[in-house]
C-alpha cells in the first residue's frame, strides 16, 4: 500500500512519521521509544550501527562513536573514528539510510515520497551537503522542507490558523535552537524576515552542564577519576544517561536524585528544579534574544505575532515557557508532541506531494493517449512520480541563501502541491525583506509539465479538427468516424489540466475541532480569561490547547476548570457534580480520556476558578469535541 515518509534528523534524536490513507502517525524507530538517538558507530569489522544499537556499542567502542555530528555540518574538519576521517554528510547518510530501510522493511516497501526536514537557517552550502548525504544514502523521491514549516503544518492541522496569521516558531531541540517567523497563506506558509539560530545549544548541552556539576562534586569528595580507564569510561557514559533522566524528570517533578556509580564512589546526589533552572536561565535568555531578533527582522514586534509555537524536546522545560511568556507578554503554545511535531508535519507534506505527482502523471497520461504519444509522455509521467529524473531520484535542490538576497518561493504546506521534475526548478531572487519561502523553489516544474500536457492536448485538438474538416470537404458523412469523435470531444471530457490552487488537505484520524468565535482572539481579552484554541485526540485522550490571559494559573490560587457541556456553568465548581476537572498544569490539558465523555456531551468548556473552586462566569469558552 502506497505511503509517504517524513523524517526529522535531529542533532540528538531522530524521528520519522508515515502518512497513508489520510492517517498520519509516528513510526516506532527505537526499541522502547519512537525516536532514536542520532548516534553512529563504525565497528572495526566494517559494520555500521545507528540509533539504539549504536548507543549500546558506544560503551565499548567510544573511539568509533559519532554523536552530535549534525551540528558540525559544513565544518571542513573531518570527524576521526577509529583513526579514519569522515565527513558529517557521510554520517548523516548512514543515519538516513538506516531509517528509510527500517521503515521500508516494516511497512512492506519503500515510501512513494520522502520529505527530509532541516533548520531554516541552513546556508546553500549546508543544503548541498544534505543533498550529498541523500545521494550517498541512495534514498529516492526525497525533497527538503524547513523544520519550522513542518511544525507549522502540523500545528495548522490541529488548530485553525487563518490566512494572514503570523506564527513565530521557537524550536528548541536536543542540539540546536532556531527561531523562524512564518505567515500563513492560502498555499501554506511563507517565511518572513531572517531566521535566527544558535547551533550549539540544546538539551544535550543542558545534560552536559548537569554532568559537569555532578563530576565537580565527585572530585570535591576526593575521588580521582581516570577518564582513560575503559571501566570508568563506561561508568561515565551511564552517569551521563542518569543526568539526562534527571533533567527530564524535573519537567514534571520539583526534585529528583542522580545516582552516581563510579570506581571509588557510589552515592545519590539530590537535585531540585530550582537548582537546575539556575544552570539553564542564562542560556534560555540567549534563545529569547535570538527570538526577538527574528521577530524584528520581519518588521514586527511581539505584539504583531498571532501564535508563539514551541517545538523541540527542550521546549518542554517549564522555565522556557515561563521566561518566554514574561518576555513577550503573550500566550505561549507548546505543541502536544514537541519531539514529534516536525516529523509529523513533514509526513503531511510528503503525502500531499506524492498525491499531487500522481494527479499530474494521470493528467499527462490521459492527454498523451489522446494525442497518440502515450509511450513517450507516459515515461515522463512515471519519472515525475518516481523522481528518477537524475540525481539518484532526489527532487532538485532547493536554493537557499543566508545573506540579504534570498531565494523566494511558493511554500509547501498542508495544501501544498509538490513533487516536480528536478530539471524544471527555477530559483527566483527576491529583494531584501521580501516574504520568502523557506524551501526556496517555485513550483515551476509542475506548471511546465502542465503546460506541456496542455500543448499536447492542443496539438491533438488541431489534428482532430483538421481531419474532421477534410472529411466534410471531401463529401464524407457528417457523422465523424469513431476515432475522430473521440479526439474532438476530448477537451470537454478529459481531466482538467489546471493545477488546483487549494487541494483538499489530507484527513487525519483526529477531527479538527470547530472552535467558537472566542477560540482564536485577535486582541488580548481584558481581565482574567482563558480560551480553548483546539482539541484533538491522541492515545485515547483529548489533547486540549488553550490560552491564558491576565493571570498565572496556580494551585492553590486561581486556576482553571475543564468540563463537558453536560455540566451547567453553575455546577462546574460544586463538589459532587460534574464531571469537572480543576487544572493549573502545563499545556496541553490531557486530563480527560475519550471514554470519560458523557453520551450527551458535544463540547468541552473552560472557565477561570477561584482558590475555593468557585468559578468566575464569562471567563472562558466552549469548543466542539472531535
C-alpha positions, -999 to +999 in steps of 0.1 A: +000+000+000+014+034-010+026+057+017+048+087+024+075+094+049+086+124+069+120+124+086+134+147+112+171+141+115+178+159+148+212+166+164+204+144+195+174+123+183+158+114+150+121+108+143+101+095+114+063+096+106+043+079+079+012+091+060-012+068+042-050+068+036-053+101+055-036+087+086-005+105+099+014+087+127+048+085+143+068+054+133+084+034+160+121+037+152+135+027+186+132-004+207+114+014+235+107+048+222+096+062+188+127+083+184+163+070+182+195+087+193+213+103+164+244+082+171+265+062+146+291+036+154+315+023+127+326-010+140+361-023+134+348-051+112+331-025+089+296-030+102+276+002+109+253+006+138+228+035+144+203+046+170+197+023+200+223-003+188+249+024+183+242+037+218+248+002+232+280-003+212+293+032+221+301+019+256+327-005+243+337+015+211+339+051+223+366+060+197+344+047+169+313+065+180+299+097+164+272+117+182+260+153+179+277+154+145+249+173+127+260+204+145+292+202+125+276+201+091+297+225+069+328+222+090+357+212+068+375+194+097+367+157+095+355+136+124+380+109+133+365+075+140+388+045+145+417+065+131+399+073+099+384+107+088+347+110+080+327+140+067+295+149+085+275+143+054+286+106+053+275+101+089+241+117+081+239+093+051+243+063+074+216+075+097+192+084+068+198+051+050+191+031+082+158+049+089+145+045+054+155+008+054+137+001+087+105+019+077+106+001+043+111-033+059+083-029+084+059-012+061+062-036+032+081-015+007+098+019+001+078+051+005+064+069-025+077+102-013+101+114+014+104+148+030+135+155+050+134+185+073+163+209+082+167+242+100+155+273+081+189+289+088+208+265+067+230+281+041+232+270+004+265+251+013+248+231+040+218+223+018+243+210-008+259+188+018+224+175+027+218+165-009+252+148-009+241+128+021+208+119+004+228+107-027+252+086-005+222+071+013+207+061-021+173+075-009+147+080-036+120+107-041+134+130-014+126+167-011+135+191+016+114+213+039+124+235+068+117+223+104+097+255+111+073+249+081+069+212+091+060+223+127+036+249+114+019+225+091+014+201+120+000+229+142-024+241+115-039+206+112-047+206+149-057+242+154-073+266+129-046+291+117-063+317+095-048+331+063-025+360+071-018+349+106+019+352+118+033+322+135+066+325+154+083+291+157+106+287+187+124+254+180+145+243+210+157+208+203+184+184+216+213+202+200+203+235+184+180+264+188+162+280+158+137+309+156+116+313+124+087+336+116+061+323+092+030+338+076+000+317+067-011+319+030-037+301+010-010+276-001+006+270+032+033+291+050+060+315+038+090+326+058+092+363+066+123+380+080+156+363+087+157+331+108+180+331+138+200+301+151+222+291+179+240+260+165+255+247+198+227+250+223+201+224+232+192+196+255+225+178+252+242+210+264+220+211+295+228+174+301+265+182+299+261+212+323+244+189+348+271+162+343+299+187+348+282+199+380+280+163+393+316+155+384+327+186+403+310+173+434+326+139+429+361+155+427+353+176+458+347+144+476+383+134+469+375+107+443+401+105+415+386+097+381+407+081+354+389+090+322+412+068+301+402+036+321+377+016+300+356+007+331+355+043+341+345+054+306+316+030+306+305+042+341+307+079+330+285+071+300+259+056+324+262+087+345+255+110+315+224+089+309+214+094+345+218+132+342+196+132+312+169+112+330+171+136+359+167+166+336+136+151+320+121+142+355+123+178+365+100+188+337+072+174+359+087+170+394+102+195+417+130+173+428+149+142+420+182+124+427+211+114+405+226+080+411+264+082+409+283+049+404+319+054+396+351+035+406+356+046+442+322+061+448+286+051+449+261+077+461+230+097+452+230+135+448+198+154+453+187+179+426+158+204+428+141+221+399+152+254+413+189+245+413+187+231+378+169+262+364+197+283+378+220+264+354+197+270+325+185+305+329+214+324+312+212+302+281+175+304+278+178+341+279+201+338+249+174+320+230+149+347+238+173+374+225+176+354+192+139+350+191+134+388+194+159+394+166+140+370+143+107+388+150+123+423+145+138+412+112+103+405+099+094+441+108+073+431+137+072+433+175+060+406+198+025+422+197+024+416+159+027+378+163-005+358+164+009+325+176+041+316+195+046+279+188+072+260+209+085+227+194+115+205+202+122+184+232+139+212+252+108+234+249+091+211+275+113+226+302+088+246+323+113+276+326+113+280+288+076+288+285+077+309+317+106+331+305+090+334+271+057+344+285+074+370+307+094+384+277+066+386+252+036+393+274+017+368+252+002+333+255+026+306+245+016+274+227+036+243+235+030+216+208+013+185+223+041+163+208+071+187+207+096+160+199+075+146+171+058+176+155+084+182+128+084+146+116+046+146+116+044+178+096+070+165+071+049+134+066+018+155+058+037+175+031+053+143+017+019+127+013+005+158-005+034+159-028+030+122-037-007+126-044-001+157-065+025+139-085+001+111-092-026+135-103-001+152-127+010+119-141-026+108-147-033+140-165-002+136-187-011+100-195-047+109-204-038+136-229-008+115-242-032+087-250-055+111-269-025+126-288-012+092-297+021+098-279+015+077-249+048+058-248+070+089-246+049+110-224+038+082-201+075+075-194+080+112-184+049+109-162+064+079-145+096+098-138+076+126-123+061+101-098+092+081-091+116+111-090+140+092-113+149+121-135+186+124-124+204+129-091+195+094-078+158+101-077+161+132-055+140+162-064+161+192-074+180+211-048+163+240-031+180+274-034+189+288+000+209+320+008+216+331+044+225+366+031+203+395+022+194+383-013+172+352-006+157+327-030+119+330-027+092+306-035+057+294-031+055+273+000+046+237+006+022+235+035-008+214+044-023+222+009+010+225-010+014+210-044+046+191-045+068+168-065+082+181-097+109+171-122+143+183-110+153+199-142+124+223-141+132+242-109+138+279-114+151+300-085+137+334-081+158+360-063+138+384-042+145+418-027+158+420+008+129+420+033+105+402+010+084+373+022+103+342+012+095+305+011+119+285+032+121+258+005+134+284-019+119+270-051+090+278-073+067+251-084+077+257-120+083+220-126+046+212-121+035+242-141+057+235-170+046+199-170+010+211-170+019+234-199+035+206-218+004+185-213-018+213-225+003+217-256+000+180-265-038+184-260-039+214-282-020+196-310-044+167-307-073+190-310-059+208-340-053+174-357-088+163-349-104+194-363-082+192-394-092+156-401-129+164-394-128+193-418-110+173-445-137+147-443-165+172-447-149+189-477-144+156-495-180+147-491-177+123-463-205+116-439-213+144-415-210+119-387-173+116-378-156+083-375-152+069-340-116+079-337-123+115-348-153+117-325-131+105-296-105+132-302-128+161-309-147+156-277-116+151-255-112+187-245-146+186-227-143+150-214-106+149-204-095+156-168-088+193-160-052+201-165-051+233-144-034+228-111-057+230-081-047+261-061-062+247-029-061+209-029-081+191-003-060+186+029-053+151+039-077+138+066-063+129+099-076+104+125-084+133+149-110+156+135-102+193+135-125+209+161-149+237+153-139+264+176-162+291+189-156+327+179-135+332+210-111+303+203-086+325+184-089+360+198-075+388+178-069+410+208-060+401+243-092+399+264-094+422+294-091+407+329-086+371+338-096+350+308-090+315+294-097+302+259-097+267+244-080+271+210-082+235+197-090+199+207-076+167+192-074+130+202-041+111+210-038+077+226-074+077+237-072+111+254-084+146+245-055+169+238-067+204+246-047+235+236-056+267+255-046+303+261-044+322+294-048+360+298-044+382+328-032+357+354-009+329+361-028+296+370-017+281+403-028+256+429-037+269+455-048+301+438-068+310+408-068+282+382-089+266+355-119+242+354-124+220+324-158+204+320-182+189+294-212+210+283-235+184+300-224+202+332-240+236+338-218+266+345-233+269+380-222+233+388-188+234+372-171+240+406-196+224+430-183+192+447-203+161+438-214+175+405-196+170+372-175+157+358-153+188+361-115+190+363-095+215+382-062+223+365-031+246+367-005+224+349+014+228+316-003+230+282-019+210+267-045+197+291-049+159+288-069+151+319-099+136+301-100+103+283-123+099+254-141+073+275-148+100+301-171+118+277-208+117+287-230+104+260-248+137+255-217+159+256-209+178+224-184+204+236-156+208+262-156+241+282-131+261+302-136+288+329-114+306+355-119+293+390-110+309+424-089+292+451-121+278+466-130+263+432-160+286+427-160+295+390-159+331+376-187+334+349-179+347+314-142+340+316-139+312+291-154+294+261-166+260+248-153+242+217-169+213+198-155+179+205-138+159+177 
